[in-house]
Amino acid sequence: MIGSLGLPEIILLVILVIILFGGKKIPEVFKGLGEGIKNFKQAMSSDDNEKKEKDKDKNSDD
């Protein structure tokens, strides 16, 4: 889906972001977005670790 975006589409998106948020707000927006992605990844890895521990405990009970 993203691979189908060409240079004109990307330029248009950048212009729209600048118009909507302004030049001063963009770093704040992307900082918040980055923190959100980081938290999401941590939560996903935490869930994976919990599943592995449950499987490990289940197998050790046998």
C-alpha positions as CSV (number, residue, x, y, z in Angstrom):
1,M,0.0,0.0,0.0
2,I,2.7,2.5,1.0
3,G,4.9,1.1,-1.8
4,S,2.4,2.4,-4.3
5,L,3.0,6.1,-3.2
6,G,5.1,8.0,-5.7
7,L,7.1,11.1,-5.2
8,P,4.2,13.5,-6.1
9,E,1.9,11.9,-3.5
10,I,4.6,12.1,-0.8
11,I,5.2,15.7,-1.6
12,L,1.5,16.4,-1.4
13,L,1.3,14.7,2.0
14,V,4.2,16.7,3.3
15,I,2.6,19.9,2.2
16,L,-0.7,19.0,3.8
17,V,1.0,18.1,7.1
18,I,2.8,21.5,7.1
19,I,-0.5,23.3,6.3
20,L,-2.5,21.5,9.0
21,F,0.1,21.5,11.8
22,G,2.4,24.4,11.0
23,G,6.2,24.2,11.0
24,K,6.5,24.6,14.8
25,K,4.1,21.8,15.7
26,I,5.5,19.1,13.4
27,P,8.4,18.1,15.7
28,E,6.0,17.8,18.6
29,V,3.5,15.7,16.5
30,F,6.2,13.3,15.4
31,K,7.7,13.1,18.9
32,G,4.3,12.0,20.2
33,L,3.9,9.6,17.3
34,G,7.3,8.1,18.0
35,E,6.6,7.7,21.7
36,G,3.3,6.0,20.9
37,I,5.0,3.5,18.5
38,K,7.7,2.8,21.1
39,N,5.0,2.2,23.8
40,F,3.1,-0.1,21.4
41,K,6.2,-2.1,20.6
42,Q,7.0,-2.5,24.3
43,A,3.5,-3.7,25.1
44,M,3.6,-6.2,22.2
45,S,7.0,-7.6,23.4
46,S,5.7,-7.7,27.0
47,D,2.7,-9.8,25.8
48,D,5.0,-12.1,23.9
49,N,7.2,-12.6,27.0
50,E,4.1,-13.4,29.1
51,K,2.9,-16.0,26.6
52,K,6.4,-17.6,26.5
53,E,6.5,-17.7,30.3
54,K,3.0,-19.3,30.5
55,D,4.0,-21.9,27.9
56,K,7.2,-22.6,29.8
57,D,5.3,-23.0,33.1
58,K,2.7,-25.2,31.4
59,N,5.4,-27.5,29.9
60,S,7.3,-27.7,33.2
61,D,4.2,-28.9,35.0
62,D,3.9,-31.9,32.7
